[in-house]
């Protein structure tokens, strides 16, 4: 019967374990000196060697002819433990034996001396799955164990293990294996199995394994065939997209080309690529784009993707936009376990990443503002052409033109040399422009400048956006309460949920006393009036509006 590669090539001694030398050397010295303890706790992610080291340790403790701390794997004890014929070494799965009755039964058995081995060894895998009563039942035995008992506990979630259990064990933390260690081990297996494994394929398998040797070997086992195992074969077997397709899809998303991104996704779907895996690949590349934008020397997840190509794409997007895309992909990955519609989930992700206006939250707003910041300079140049100066905002943060129009410093007036020289059409336009009052905050006296002073104390771009001219913000004192009114109900909700402390601190600093802050939704008449002004401004083709 065929045996899976991860079982066939499971290490049989401490010297064969890859990447955990800080643990195997300590355990080997304990066996040599006979100073091994009664309880061990092995902690680490999946596939890093916890159960393997537990089995090696169990054989080394009972080995009749140990070799420098390693089990000989030839004596009756080692062979019996490996075959499962010696019942003094038991491996229990706490996921299916997690009740207090199971632990009590084990505790009652532990009082008996071993029959065929030197020590009775209990290996409890996934020990964090034990219930609290089961942990309490195990606690007394761990605290005062019989002389012939050794417990080896293994877990992937240390925080779920009771502190009282942890304090009675020697804890060993297994680290994730590096790509170089995984590639080296896969190369050895391929040589033993007479397989031709290319370097690119080995690097891809190591990246997909995410530090787990067992996952890497299982993926290699899946790709075994009668031809050389290259990168293309690995991608086709596992259902992954190639680097060129991934970079093209990322470039289309960064460029906000929804149609092109969906066409690439549809082609990959028809080619049989795994959409759930594609979401993970996208998140990995976007993570690398964000990291390489901050520090070009940081290690990358997608190590086989050209660093130069990543640098080129990262220069096209702001950090806020990359973070926004990562947030969408993260939510999609969490939702896949519940929905299961991977194609629909990916399509929704692509559409949302290409158009931030589809999400009404602060991360989407930050991404939109970051992407549109460049429009402010072009708007300033357009207004300057017709001779209208643009006033600088009091805040240190420049407001993007596509979010709201900057306030005009003065009404638009024609620059004609004489009244009789102005044509009729120009005179009519000048008269209409003179009737337009400059856009400004409408705040009742005597508190007309309080809100402006409050905004000058706040540097958060989102607050300036919601309290902008677009929303006709009003701020005034009502007894010992500073009231802020907005026409945008969504803005009121966001400010209440995320920025009340910021607003209160700024208001108290401006007024030099402790006051309360209340947010309200203003009447819609102000918004309608402002809309009329904007309609009249559109006639002059000075400012473009979205």
VOGU-3710 file (C-alpha; in Angstrom, 3 decimals, decimal comma):
1> xxxxxxxxxx> 0,000/0,000/0,000  1,278/3,452/-0,924  2,457/5,529/2,025  2,180/9,313/1,930  5,502/11,083/1,615  5,080/13,069/4,853  4,720/9,759/6,735  7,423/7,964/4,796  9,979/10,699/5,447  9,003/11,562/9,022
11> xxxxxxxxxx> 12,259/12,022/11,022  13,222/9,069/13,204  15,855/10,846/15,346  16,558/14,312/16,703  19,335/14,776/14,146  16,845/14,376/11,260  14,447/17,094/12,449  14,772/20,197/10,265  14,782/23,730/11,569  14,310/23,042/15,307
21> xxxxxxxxxx> 17,877/22,581/16,478  17,334/24,785/19,536  14,804/22,196/20,767  16,303/18,912/19,570  19,736/19,687/21,076  18,164/20,421/24,478  16,085/17,242/24,447  19,052/15,139/23,310  21,238/16,461/26,161  18,480/15,695/28,662
31> xxxxxxxxxx> 18,343/12,085/27,474  22,133/11,732/27,668  22,253/13,098/31,224  19,023/11,390/32,346  17,592/14,738/33,503  14,377/14,671/31,489  11,308/16,032/33,257  7,858/14,546/33,828  5,896/17,028/31,637  6,654/18,796/28,358
41> xxxxxxxxxx> 4,584/21,345/26,449  5,337/21,668/22,718  3,949/24,847/21,124  3,961/25,887/17,477  2,045/26,177/14,228  1,008/23,148/12,215  3,614/21,024/10,495  6,627/22,273/12,459  7,517/18,964/14,161  5,692/18,919/17,507
51> xxxxxxxxxx> 4,223/15,424/17,245  7,346/14,103/15,504  9,605/15,288/18,336  7,149/13,921/20,902  7,368/10,428/19,342  11,166/10,618/19,087  11,358/11,695/22,740  9,061/8,835/23,810  11,305/6,295/22,038  14,506/7,902/23,372
61> xxxxxxxxxx> 13,234/7,711/26,970  12,488/3,993/26,618  15,316/3,039/24,247  17,495/0,175/25,472  20,536/1,311/23,444  20,349/5,131/22,995  22,923/6,657/20,628  24,086/10,053/21,898  20,577/10,927/23,066  18,859/9,585/19,937
71> xxxxxxxxxx> 16,766/6,401/19,906  18,447/3,499/18,140  15,155/2,554/16,399  16,330/-1,097/16,419  15,674/-2,426/19,918  12,404/-4,074/20,953  11,184/-0,931/22,726  11,797/1,400/19,774  10,264/-1,004/17,249  7,267/-1,738/19,482
81> xxxxxxxxxx> 6,576/1,942/20,152  6,876/2,725/16,431  4,502/-0,107/15,500  2,068/0,646/18,320  2,369/-2,784/19,914  3,689/-1,407/23,218  0,728/0,057/25,053  2,830/1,875/27,633  3,204/4,765/25,125  -0,186/6,215/24,201
91> xxxxxxxxxx> -0,973/9,004/21,758  -4,285/10,712/22,537  -6,217/13,244/20,476  -7,674/15,862/22,810  -10,011/17,058/20,061  -12,045/13,841/20,317  -11,179/12,925/23,939  -11,708/16,274/25,609  -14,134/15,371/28,396  -13,389/15,085/32,084
101> xxxxxxxxxx> -14,245/11,362/32,002  -11,526/10,729/29,403  -8,920/12,447/31,563  -10,093/10,597/34,681  -9,734/7,274/32,867  -6,202/8,205/31,810  -5,374/9,319/35,353  -6,638/6,026/36,799  -4,485/4,067/34,324  -1,375/6,118/35,076
111> xxxxxxxxxx> -0,996/4,705/38,576  0,027/1,307/37,130  3,675/0,620/36,363  4,701/0,109/32,721  4,636/-3,447/31,401  7,090/-3,448/28,493  8,779/-0,049/28,652  10,823/1,903/31,164  8,286/4,754/31,377  4,620/5,230/30,613
121> xxxxxxxxxx> 4,432/8,133/28,136  1,217/9,980/27,289  1,318/12,155/24,158  -1,720/14,466/24,176  -2,088/16,251/20,849  -4,123/19,490/20,507  -4,274/19,720/24,289  -5,961/23,140/24,121  -9,159/21,335/23,084  -9,602/19,924/26,612
131> xxxxxxxxxx> -12,495/21,375/28,567  -11,874/23,309/31,776  -13,027/20,398/34,001  -10,707/18,098/32,029  -7,781/20,475/32,563  -8,544/20,555/36,289  -8,654/16,762/36,392  -5,245/16,622/34,675  -3,741/19,272/36,929  -3,281/17,126/40,039
141> xxxxxxxxxx> -1,509/14,372/38,107  0,831/16,918/36,492  1,561/18,465/39,868  2,450/15,197/41,647  2,959/12,495/38,998  4,056/8,936/39,657  7,740/8,209/39,051  7,054/6,169/35,916  4,916/8,793/34,067  5,947/11,322/31,399
151> xxxxxxxxxx> 3,431/13,675/29,777  4,102/15,322/26,391  1,466/17,931/25,520  1,280/19,531/22,070  -0,789/22,549/21,036  -1,093/25,165/18,310  -2,931/27,643/20,565  -0,998/28,254/23,760  -3,363/30,961/25,036  -6,108/28,339/25,475
161> xxxxxxxxxx> -3,986/26,229/27,831  -4,548/27,085/31,492  -1,629/28,945/33,131  -1,629/26,356/35,929  -0,935/23,648/33,330  1,772/25,698/31,610  3,595/26,376/34,871  4,040/22,637/35,513  5,589/21,846/32,132  8,807/22,574/30,322
171> xxxxxxxxxx> 7,664/24,675/27,363  9,365/24,443/23,956  8,332/26,825/21,167  8,630/25,433/17,635  9,299/28,125/15,041  8,121/28,296/11,453  10,586/26,765/9,045  12,331/29,077/6,596  11,948/28,698/2,841  15,599/27,589/2,550
181> xxxxxxxxxx> 15,080/24,767/5,085  11,919/23,574/3,336  13,542/23,727/-0,118  16,526/21,721/1,135  14,307/18,996/2,624  12,118/18,806/-0,505  15,223/18,455/-2,647  16,400/15,506/-0,524  12,997/13,807/-0,824  12,917/14,367/-4,588
191> xxxxxxxxxx> 16,383/12,820/-4,923  15,344/9,792/-2,838  12,184/9,318/-4,915  14,030/9,840/-8,248  11,988/12,953/-8,991  13,173/15,978/-10,959  12,208/19,065/-8,972  13,191/22,458/-10,371  14,336/25,295/-8,135  11,378/27,510/-9,111
201> xxxxxxxxxx> 8,897/24,746/-8,269  10,555/24,108/-4,905  10,425/27,833/-4,074  6,728/27,971/-4,941  5,949/24,926/-2,776  7,904/26,445/0,111  5,992/29,716/-0,207  2,630/27,925/-0,254  3,591/25,850/2,806  3,901/29,029/4,937
211> xxxxxxxxxx> 6,540/27,558/7,253  4,958/24,083/7,531  7,168/21,187/6,453  4,260/18,735/6,413  2,237/20,991/4,096  5,209/21,362/1,759  5,758/17,593/1,543  2,030/16,991/0,994  2,005/19,515/-1,871  5,048/17,800/-3,397
221> xxxxxxxxxx> 3,263/14,466/-3,084  0,295/15,961/-4,935  2,533/17,138/-7,794  4,375/13,833/-8,309  4,243/12,729/-11,932  6,348/10,954/-14,540  7,789/14,205/-15,877  9,938/16,955/-14,345  8,113/18,942/-11,658  8,472/22,536/-12,797
231> xxxxxxxxxx> 6,692/25,746/-11,820  4,058/25,465/-14,535  3,173/21,937/-13,459  2,864/23,027/-9,806  0,551/25,917/-10,739  -1,665/23,699/-12,912  -1,855/20,905/-10,330  -2,738/23,123/-7,373  -4,894/25,514/-9,423  -2,900/28,709/-8,988
241> xxxxxxxxxx> -2,419/31,687/-11,275  0,963/32,553/-12,733  2,973/35,594/-11,713  2,236/37,416/-14,977  -1,518/36,996/-14,564  -1,359/38,084/-10,932  0,651/41,205/-11,723  -1,693/42,080/-14,602  -4,695/41,715/-12,314  -3,068/43,815/-9,583
251> xxxxxxxxxx> -2,115/46,501/-12,119  -5,709/46,667/-13,399  -7,014/47,007/-9,828  -4,514/49,743/-8,966  -5,479/51,559/-12,200  -9,202/51,225/-11,257  -9,895/49,419/-14,552  -12,805/47,278/-13,365  -13,627/45,840/-16,800  -10,064/44,644/-17,459
261> xxxxxxxxxx> -9,721/43,181/-13,948  -12,968/41,224/-14,333  -11,898/39,923/-17,757  -8,617/38,634/-16,288  -10,482/37,025/-13,386  -12,994/35,397/-15,758  -10,190/33,946/-17,900  -8,468/32,502/-14,829  -11,784/31,002/-13,682  -12,369/29,351/-17,070
271> xxxxxxxxxx> -8,805/27,983/-16,950  -9,719/26,112/-13,773  -7,844/28,250/-11,263  -8,954/28,096/-7,638  -10,698/31,379/-6,823  -10,212/30,979/-3,060  -6,477/30,447/-3,598  -6,425/33,459/-5,948  -7,828/35,659/-3,165  -4,981/34,490/-0,947
281> xxxxxxxxxx> -2,408/35,164/-3,666  -3,779/38,661/-4,228  -3,582/39,440/-0,524  0,015/38,196/-0,443  1,120/40,379/-3,363  -0,706/43,479/-2,091  0,891/42,897/1,312  4,280/42,805/-0,412  3,426/45,994/-2,322  2,601/47,808/0,904
291> xxxxxxxxxx> 5,673/46,489/2,736  8,080/47,215/-0,118  6,678/50,744/-0,308  7,672/51,278/3,327  10,945/49,336/3,343  12,465/47,935/0,165  14,660/45,495/2,141  11,838/43,738/4,020  11,337/40,044/3,303  8,493/39,278/0,908
301> xxxxxxxxxx> 5,834/36,558/0,993  5,827/36,127/-2,794  9,570/35,690/-3,077  9,365/34,385/-6,657  7,800/37,631/-7,931  10,273/40,131/-9,324  11,097/42,826/-6,771  11,517/45,317/-9,615  7,981/44,588/-10,855  6,613/45,059/-7,331
311> xxxxxxxxxx> 8,456/48,365/-6,972  7,025/49,567/-10,288  3,429/48,763/-9,297  3,787/50,064/-5,729  4,699/53,496/-7,078  1,253/53,780/-8,683  -0,762/53,498/-5,441  -0,769/55,290/-2,105  -0,368/53,324/1,124  -3,974/54,147/2,098
321> xxxxxxxxxx> -5,285/52,527/-1,068  -3,188/49,383/-0,605  -4,363/49,109/2,989  -7,963/49,528/1,805  -7,525/46,658/-0,694  -5,977/44,437/1,971  -8,900/45,115/4,295  -11,381/44,023/1,618  -9,432/40,836/0,855  -9,134/40,016/4,557
331> xxxxxxxxxx> -12,906/40,250/5,014  -13,426/38,088/1,926  -11,085/35,378/3,254  -12,962/35,309/6,563  -16,305/35,135/4,740  -15,325/32,243/2,464  -15,744/29,700/5,258  -19,377/30,752/5,636  -20,456/31,592/2,084  -18,357/29,210/-0,006
341> xxxxxxxxxx> -19,032/31,164/-3,220  -15,409/31,884/-4,039  -16,008/33,249/-7,541  -18,664/35,710/-6,403  -16,519/36,725/-3,419  -13,544/37,477/-5,682  -15,663/39,443/-8,157  -17,090/41,552/-5,339  -13,566/42,157/-4,030  -12,348/43,316/-7,436
351> xxxxxxxxxx> -15,270/45,723/-7,921  -14,873/47,188/-4,433  -11,110/47,579/-4,800  -11,557/49,372/-8,131  -14,232/51,793/-6,845  -13,969/52,990/-3,228  -17,284/54,844/-3,515  -19,108/51,538/-3,055  -18,125/51,414/0,628  -19,195/54,063/3,137
361> xxxxxxxxxx> -16,528/53,654/5,791  -13,455/55,575/6,897  -10,947/53,256/5,177  -12,688/53,725/1,830  -12,808/57,473/2,405  -9,082/57,575/3,162  -8,333/55,614/-0,021  -10,472/57,968/-2,115  -8,846/61,056/-0,642  -5,346/59,621/-1,176
371> xxxxxxxxxx> -6,097/58,738/-4,797  -7,646/62,122/-5,583  -5,135/64,348/-3,797  -3,413/65,049/-7,101  -6,542/66,765/-8,425  -6,078/69,739/-6,081  -3,125/71,162/-8,022  -4,945/70,976/-11,362  -8,005/72,670/-9,868  -5,860/75,494/-8,473
381> xxxxxxxxxx> -4,292/76,051/-11,901  -7,706/76,113/-13,599  -9,094/78,701/-11,210  -5,948/80,842/-11,463  -6,348/81,093/-15,240  -9,533/83,153/-14,854  -7,915/85,374/-12,232  -9,669/84,050/-9,130  -7,318/83,383/-6,195  -7,885/80,312/-4,084
391> xxxxxxxxxx> -7,793/80,812/-0,319  -5,641/78,452/1,720  -7,499/76,311/4,289  -6,630/76,899/7,916  -6,022/73,178/8,445  -2,660/71,670/7,556  -4,427/69,066/5,384  -5,323/70,098/1,853  -8,869/69,190/0,814  -9,038/67,209/-2,449
401> xxxxxxxxxx> -10,935/68,924/-5,241  -13,005/65,869/-6,147  -14,437/65,658/-2,623  -15,531/69,286/-2,316  -14,798/72,582/-4,044  -12,402/74,904/-2,183  -13,916/78,176/-0,935  -13,545/81,129/-3,278  -11,787/84,119/-1,740  -13,924/86,636/-3,631
411> xxxxxxxxxx> -16,906/86,678/-6,025  -15,999/86,129/-9,626  -15,809/89,468/-11,418  -15,022/90,243/-15,057  -11,725/91,957/-15,761  -13,057/94,375/-18,403  -11,336/97,767/-18,845  -14,583/99,709/-19,120  -18,288/99,068/-18,681  -19,210/100,160/-22,216
421> xxxxxxxxxx> -16,591/97,793/-23,713  -18,138/94,623/-22,208  -20,279/92,617/-24,650  -23,864/91,870/-23,683  -23,244/88,188/-23,014  -20,176/88,938/-20,869  -22,042/91,607/-18,917  -24,862/89,169/-18,212  -22,364/86,555/-17,026  -20,568/89,083/-14,850
431> xxxxxxxxxx> -23,848/90,205/-13,268  -24,803/86,616/-12,523  -21,349/85,848/-11,090  -21,545/88,934/-8,868  -24,771/87,625/-7,346  -23,057/84,424/-6,249  -21,833/84,699/-2,693  -18,620/82,882/-1,762  -19,034/79,407/-0,283  -18,309/79,459/3,449
441> xxxxxxxxxx> -19,317/78,006/6,803  -22,715/79,425/7,857  -22,358/79,865/11,629  -24,433/82,304/13,689  -22,677/85,143/15,513  -21,037/85,606/17,955  -19,556/82,126/17,437  -18,796/82,474/13,739  -15,154/81,376/13,966  -15,324/78,719/16,713
451> xxxxxxxxxx> -15,697/75,782/14,308  -12,845/77,102/12,144  -10,614/77,296/15,224  -11,692/73,786/16,215  -10,729/72,452/12,765  -7,330/74,124/13,039  -6,662/71,939/16,114  -7,449/68,685/14,235  -5,228/67,131/11,582  -7,370/64,107/10,706
461> xxxxxxxxxx> -8,410/64,328/7,049  -11,741/62,575/7,619  -12,902/65,210/10,146  -12,098/68,039/7,724  -13,984/66,218/4,972  -17,171/65,797/6,991  -17,030/69,347/8,425  -16,344/70,882/5,012  -18,317/73,397/2,979  -20,005/70,510/1,192
471> xxxxxxxxxx> -21,832/69,550/4,369  -22,717/73,137/5,432  -21,349/72,543/8,919  -22,550/74,853/11,693  -21,068/75,158/15,177  -22,363/77,244/18,087  -22,598/77,237/21,891  -25,842/76,256/23,584  -25,385/76,848/27,321  -22,488/74,514/28,198
481> xxxxxxxxxx> -22,758/72,427/25,016  -21,082/73,053/21,678  -23,530/71,955/18,964  -22,298/70,899/15,511  -24,896/70,547/12,763  -24,314/68,789/9,440  -26,594/68,156/6,475  -24,933/64,768/5,929  -26,450/62,140/8,237  -23,733/59,623/7,317
491> xxxxxxxxxx> -21,069/62,110/8,380  -22,818/62,572/11,720  -22,743/58,803/12,249  -19,041/58,439/11,413  -18,034/61,377/13,630  -20,113/60,050/16,536  -18,591/56,564/16,254  -14,932/57,462/15,739  -14,110/61,107/16,422  -16,125/62,353/19,420
501> xxxxxxxxxx> -13,077/62,365/21,711  -11,042/64,243/19,095  -13,772/66,863/18,638  -14,308/67,321/22,383  -10,564/67,796/23,016  -10,309/70,419/20,262  -13,462/72,308/21,382  -12,360/72,431/25,024  -8,932/73,697/23,950  -10,421/76,467/21,801
511> xxxxxxxxxx> -12,986/77,575/24,402  -10,542/77,068/27,281  -13,165/75,294/29,370  -14,835/71,929/29,718  -17,926/71,719/27,517  -19,984/68,913/26,039  -20,175/68,272/22,284  -23,371/67,299/20,490  -23,725/66,341/16,801  -26,992/66,943/14,976
521> xxxxxxxxxx> -28,327/66,645/11,446  -29,247/70,096/10,056  -32,299/70,881/7,934  -32,019/70,086/4,237  -32,736/73,669/3,174  -29,091/74,659/3,554  -28,036/71,776/1,360  -30,586/72,765/-1,291  -29,364/76,369/-1,221  -25,754/75,260/-1,624
531> xxxxxxxxxx> -26,844/73,023/-4,517  -28,272/76,082/-6,279  -24,994/77,914/-5,905  -23,097/75,002/-7,389  -25,461/74,870/-10,360  -24,738/78,554/-11,072  -20,969/77,967/-10,720  -21,107/75,200/-13,334  -22,039/77,728/-16,007  -18,531/79,237/-15,971
541> xxxxxx> -16,653/75,935/-16,604  -14,192/76,941/-13,872  -14,494/73,927/-11,578  -15,315/70,352/-12,502  -17,714/68,474/-10,233  -18,339/64,766/-9,730
//
